[in-house]
């Protein structure tokens, strides 16, 4: 792809993502009302799921490029957890009426489970099966809690009315998700041409650069919801992304082909991701994510990217020496 065509692809992709971001929020809220299910749970199950990351991760696993495979898990999760959620808090501080501890424990447990099966430096097919089982149990647990009224709820009034028609709401949700996925794919394909000249380690490339490109829509999913008075959808995307990336995507990637974890993944990238999810759950216990908290989360993302580059660079120099 030529540079001019790549730039057109990037611009077209970003326009699609931005255009349909608001419709995604309206569709999620309307669907939750029509189905009698909380907007938080709809966000966890449907909006947090990220098929393009799964496709990139499986391809990286099959092609034996572990940096890309794991970047689609850990790096992409950090975009949703730290960067998108942090920027959202900076621009639209969030307050919650309820943030139950059992719900907040689920994303922490998900990252911990991924860390445990990664202790031997390898994700085997058995590990993949364990992660998929963990995903099923986590979603079932959240549904069980929701049915008993244990749920995340906003403390603010929404800025717009909910969509009344169930068919229209579901249709809007599906169309918006598809448009955002297509837009992000266009942006990714164009961006890969623009940055191909960069000479960096595959682990850093997968964790920082490709993960950011593939997950460009995370901010478009989270920020509009918070600004429209639905921070429960924003946090639902954080929880859903954590479960989808670390458990569902990670499980399928390992089942497709076992993945070897680099030393930087187990000693740096994963620990930073775990600290990030613990910090977010701690903030949610306060039922508020103010601007200063957003700055902390963005700082963690910068630590993840800059620190990761330095760690991988040091490892590369050590190998040469």
DAHUTA-V399390 format. One record per backbone hydrogen bond with DSSP energy under -1.0 kcal/mol. NH is the residue of the N-H (numbers start at 1). CO is the residue of the C=O. If there is no record, write none. Layout:
BEGIN
NH|CO, NH|CO
END
This chain:
BEGIN
6|2, 7|3, 8|4, 9|5, 10|6, 11|7, 12|8, 13|9, 14|10, 15|11, 16|12, 17|13, 18|14, 19|15, 20|16, 24|20, 25|21, 26|22, 27|23, 28|24, 29|25, 30|26, 31|27, 32|28, 33|29, 34|30, 35|31, 37|32, 42|38, 43|39, 44|40, 45|41, 46|42, 48|43, 54|50, 55|51, 56|52, 57|53, 58|54, 59|55, 60|56, 61|57, 62|58, 63|59, 64|61, 65|60, 69|65, 70|66, 71|67, 72|68, 74|70, 76|71, 77|73, 78|74, 79|75, 80|76, 81|77, 82|78, 83|78, 84|79, 86|82, 87|83, 88|84, 89|85, 90|86, 91|87, 92|88, 94|289, 96|287, 97|153, 98|153, 104|100, 105|101, 109|105, 110|106, 111|107, 112|108, 113|109, 114|110, 115|111, 116|112, 117|113, 119|116, 121|118, 123|259, 128|124, 129|125, 130|126, 131|127, 132|128, 133|129, 134|130, 135|131, 136|132, 137|133, 138|134, 139|135, 140|136, 141|137, 142|138, 143|139, 144|140, 145|141, 146|142, 147|143, 149|146, 150|145, 151|149, 153|98, 155|95, 159|228, 169|165, 170|166, 171|167, 172|168, 173|169, 174|170, 175|171, 176|172, 177|173, 178|174, 179|175, 180|176, 181|177, 182|178, 183|179, 184|180, 185|181, 186|182, 187|183, 188|184, 189|185, 190|186, 191|187, 192|188, 193|189, 194|190, 195|191, 198|195, 205|201, 206|202, 207|203, 208|204, 210|205, 212|208, 213|209, 214|210, 215|211, 216|213, 218|215, 221|217, 222|218, 223|219, 226|222, 227|223, 228|224, 229|226, 230|225, 233|230, 234|230, 235|231, 236|232, 237|233, 238|234, 239|235, 240|236, 241|237, 242|238, 243|239, 244|240, 245|241, 246|242, 247|243, 248|243, 249|244, 250|245, 251|247, 252|248, 253|249, 254|250, 255|251, 256|252, 257|253, 259|123, 261|121, 266|262, 267|263, 268|264, 269|264, 270|265, 272|268, 273|269, 274|270, 275|271, 276|272, 277|273, 278|274, 279|275, 280|276, 281|277, 282|278, 283|279, 284|280, 285|281, 286|283, 287|284, 288|283, 289|94, 294|290, 295|291, 296|292, 297|293, 298|294, 299|295, 300|296, 301|297, 302|298, 303|299, 304|300, 305|301, 306|302, 307|303, 308|304, 309|305, 310|306, 311|307, 312|308, 313|309, 314|310, 315|311, 316|312, 317|313, 318|314, 319|315, 320|316, 321|317
END
